[in-house]
Amino acid sequence: MAVVKRVGSSGQIALGKQYAGRDVLVDETQPGVWVIKVGRFVPESERWLHEPNTRATIGRAIDWAEENPPFETNLDELEARLKE
């Protein structure tokens, strides 16, 4: 569905209340032609978490943590082992 909107004096376009608070990607495919997509976007500082090798490493770590529940450490025993 095509809708005509007017860009306000502040340079903004209202998309409607149903999109309030949502992230959108505005892609200018050529001058004056925009494609707007609603979605979830990853901040640059977190993109490394989504790289294939990193995701695999995190997946293995989660699997290990699920199979090895935490337990209470005897600090005296740990100290003795560290002194060896």
Distance bins in CASP14 RR format, pairs under 12 A and 6 or more apart:
PFRMAT RR
TARGET T0000
AUTHOR 0000-0000-0000
RMODE 2
METHOD distances of the structure
MODEL  1
3 13 0 0 0 0 0 1 0 0 0 0 0
3 14 0 0 0 0 0 1 0 0 0 0 0
3 15 0 0 0 0 1 0 0 0 0 0 0
3 16 0 0 0 0 1 0 0 0 0 0 0
3 36 0 0 0 0 0 1 0 0 0 0 0
4 13 0 0 0 0 0 1 0 0 0 0 0
5 11 0 0 0 0 0 1 0 0 0 0 0
5 12 0 0 0 0 1 0 0 0 0 0 0
5 13 1 0 1 0 0 0 0 0 0 0 0
5 14 1 0 0 1 0 0 0 0 0 0 0
5 15 1 0 0 1 0 0 0 0 0 0 0
5 16 0 0 0 0 1 0 0 0 0 0 0
5 34 0 0 0 0 0 1 0 0 0 0 0
5 36 0 0 0 0 0 1 0 0 0 0 0
6 12 0 0 0 0 0 1 0 0 0 0 0
6 13 1 0 0 1 0 0 0 0 0 0 0
6 14 0 0 0 0 1 0 0 0 0 0 0
7 13 1 0 1 0 0 0 0 0 0 0 0
7 14 0 0 0 0 1 0 0 0 0 0 0
7 32 0 0 0 0 0 1 0 0 0 0 0
7 34 0 0 0 0 0 1 0 0 0 0 0
8 14 0 0 0 0 1 0 0 0 0 0 0
12 26 0 0 0 0 0 1 0 0 0 0 0
13 19 0 0 0 0 0 1 0 0 0 0 0
13 24 0 0 0 0 0 1 0 0 0 0 0
13 26 0 0 0 0 1 0 0 0 0 0 0
13 34 0 0 0 0 1 0 0 0 0 0 0
13 36 0 0 0 0 1 0 0 0 0 0 0
14 20 0 0 0 0 1 0 0 0 0 0 0
15 21 0 0 0 0 0 1 0 0 0 0 0
15 22 0 0 0 0 1 0 0 0 0 0 0
15 23 0 0 0 0 0 1 0 0 0 0 0
15 24 1 0 0 1 0 0 0 0 0 0 0
15 26 0 0 0 0 0 1 0 0 0 0 0
15 34 0 0 0 0 0 1 0 0 0 0 0
15 36 1 0 0 1 0 0 0 0 0 0 0
15 37 0 0 0 0 0 1 0 0 0 0 0
15 38 0 0 0 0 1 0 0 0 0 0 0
16 22 0 0 0 0 0 1 0 0 0 0 0
16 24 0 0 0 0 0 1 0 0 0 0 0
16 36 0 0 0 0 0 1 0 0 0 0 0
16 38 0 0 0 0 0 1 0 0 0 0 0
18 24 0 0 0 0 0 1 0 0 0 0 0
18 38 0 0 0 0 1 0 0 0 0 0 0
19 36 0 0 0 0 1 0 0 0 0 0 0
19 37 0 0 0 0 0 1 0 0 0 0 0
19 38 1 0 0 1 0 0 0 0 0 0 0
19 39 0 0 0 0 0 1 0 0 0 0 0
20 38 0 0 0 0 0 1 0 0 0 0 0
21 38 0 0 0 0 0 1 0 0 0 0 0
21 39 0 0 0 0 0 1 0 0 0 0 0
22 36 0 0 0 0 0 1 0 0 0 0 0
22 37 0 0 0 0 0 1 0 0 0 0 0
22 38 1 0 1 0 0 0 0 0 0 0 0
22 39 1 0 0 1 0 0 0 0 0 0 0
22 40 0 0 0 0 1 0 0 0 0 0 0
22 41 0 0 0 0 0 1 0 0 0 0 0
23 36 0 0 0 0 0 1 0 0 0 0 0
23 37 0 0 0 0 1 0 0 0 0 0 0
23 38 1 0 0 1 0 0 0 0 0 0 0
23 39 1 0 1 0 0 0 0 0 0 0 0
23 40 1 0 0 1 0 0 0 0 0 0 0
23 41 1 0 1 0 0 0 0 0 0 0 0
23 42 0 0 0 0 0 1 0 0 0 0 0
23 43 0 0 0 0 0 1 0 0 0 0 0
24 34 0 0 0 0 0 1 0 0 0 0 0
24 35 0 0 0 0 0 1 0 0 0 0 0
24 36 1 0 1 0 0 0 0 0 0 0 0
24 37 1 0 0 1 0 0 0 0 0 0 0
24 38 1 0 1 0 0 0 0 0 0 0 0
24 39 1 0 0 1 0 0 0 0 0 0 0
24 40 0 0 0 0 0 1 0 0 0 0 0
24 41 0 0 0 0 1 0 0 0 0 0 0
25 34 0 0 0 0 0 1 0 0 0 0 0
25 35 0 0 0 0 1 0 0 0 0 0 0
25 36 1 0 0 1 0 0 0 0 0 0 0
25 37 1 0 1 0 0 0 0 0 0 0 0
25 38 0 0 0 0 1 0 0 0 0 0 0
25 39 1 0 0 1 0 0 0 0 0 0 0
25 40 0 0 0 0 0 1 0 0 0 0 0
25 41 1 0 0 1 0 0 0 0 0 0 0
25 42 0 0 0 0 0 1 0 0 0 0 0
26 32 0 0 0 0 0 1 0 0 0 0 0
26 33 0 0 0 0 0 1 0 0 0 0 0
26 34 1 0 1 0 0 0 0 0 0 0 0
26 35 1 0 0 1 0 0 0 0 0 0 0
26 36 1 0 1 0 0 0 0 0 0 0 0
26 37 0 0 0 0 1 0 0 0 0 0 0
26 38 0 0 0 0 0 1 0 0 0 0 0
26 39 0 0 0 0 0 1 0 0 0 0 0
26 41 0 0 0 0 0 1 0 0 0 0 0
27 33 0 0 0 0 1 0 0 0 0 0 0
27 34 1 0 0 1 0 0 0 0 0 0 0
27 35 1 0 1 0 0 0 0 0 0 0 0
27 36 1 0 0 1 0 0 0 0 0 0 0
27 37 1 0 0 1 0 0 0 0 0 0 0
28 34 1 0 1 0 0 0 0 0 0 0 0
28 35 0 0 0 0 1 0 0 0 0 0 0
28 36 0 0 0 0 0 1 0 0 0 0 0
29 35 1 0 1 0 0 0 0 0 0 0 0
29 36 0 0 0 0 0 1 0 0 0 0 0
29 37 0 0 0 0 0 1 0 0 0 0 0
40 46 0 0 0 0 0 1 0 0 0 0 0
40 50 0 0 0 0 0 1 0 0 0 0 0
41 47 0 0 0 0 0 1 0 0 0 0 0
41 50 0 0 0 0 0 1 0 0 0 0 0
42 48 0 0 0 0 1 0 0 0 0 0 0
42 49 1 0 0 1 0 0 0 0 0 0 0
42 50 1 0 0 1 0 0 0 0 0 0 0
42 51 0 0 0 0 0 1 0 0 0 0 0
43 49 0 0 0 0 0 1 0 0 0 0 0
43 50 0 0 0 0 0 1 0 0 0 0 0
44 50 0 0 0 0 0 1 0 0 0 0 0
46 54 0 0 0 0 0 1 0 0 0 0 0
47 54 0 0 0 0 1 0 0 0 0 0 0
47 55 0 0 0 0 0 1 0 0 0 0 0
48 54 1 0 1 0 0 0 0 0 0 0 0
48 55 0 0 0 0 1 0 0 0 0 0 0
48 57 0 0 0 0 0 1 0 0 0 0 0
48 58 0 0 0 0 0 1 0 0 0 0 0
49 55 1 0 0 1 0 0 0 0 0 0 0
49 56 0 0 0 0 0 1 0 0 0 0 0
49 57 0 0 0 0 0 1 0 0 0 0 0
49 58 1 0 0 1 0 0 0 0 0 0 0
49 59 0 0 0 0 0 1 0 0 0 0 0
50 56 0 0 0 0 0 1 0 0 0 0 0
50 58 0 0 0 0 1 0 0 0 0 0 0
51 57 0 0 0 0 1 0 0 0 0 0 0
51 58 0 0 0 0 0 1 0 0 0 0 0
52 58 0 0 0 0 0 1 0 0 0 0 0
52 59 0 0 0 0 0 1 0 0 0 0 0
53 59 0 0 0 0 0 1 0 0 0 0 0
53 60 0 0 0 0 0 1 0 0 0 0 0
54 60 0 0 0 0 0 1 0 0 0 0 0
54 61 0 0 0 0 0 1 0 0 0 0 0
55 61 0 0 0 0 0 1 0 0 0 0 0
55 62 0 0 0 0 0 1 0 0 0 0 0
56 62 0 0 0 0 0 1 0 0 0 0 0
56 63 0 0 0 0 0 1 0 0 0 0 0
57 63 0 0 0 0 0 1 0 0 0 0 0
57 64 0 0 0 0 0 1 0 0 0 0 0
58 64 0 0 0 0 0 1 0 0 0 0 0
58 65 0 0 0 0 0 1 0 0 0 0 0
59 65 0 0 0 0 1 0 0 0 0 0 0
59 66 0 0 0 0 1 0 0 0 0 0 0
60 66 0 0 0 0 0 1 0 0 0 0 0
60 67 0 0 0 0 0 1 0 0 0 0 0
61 67 0 0 0 0 0 1 0 0 0 0 0
61 68 0 0 0 0 0 1 0 0 0 0 0
62 68 0 0 0 0 0 1 0 0 0 0 0
64 70 0 0 0 0 0 1 0 0 0 0 0
72 78 0 0 0 0 0 1 0 0 0 0 0
73 79 0 0 0 0 0 1 0 0 0 0 0
73 81 0 0 0 0 0 1 0 0 0 0 0
73 82 0 0 0 0 0 1 0 0 0 0 0
74 80 0 0 0 0 1 0 0 0 0 0 0
74 81 0 0 0 0 1 0 0 0 0 0 0
75 81 0 0 0 0 0 1 0 0 0 0 0
75 82 0 0 0 0 0 1 0 0 0 0 0
76 82 0 0 0 0 0 1 0 0 0 0 0
76 83 0 0 0 0 0 1 0 0 0 0 0
77 83 0 0 0 0 0 1 0 0 0 0 0
77 84 0 0 0 0 0 1 0 0 0 0 0
78 84 0 0 0 0 0 1 0 0 0 0 0
END
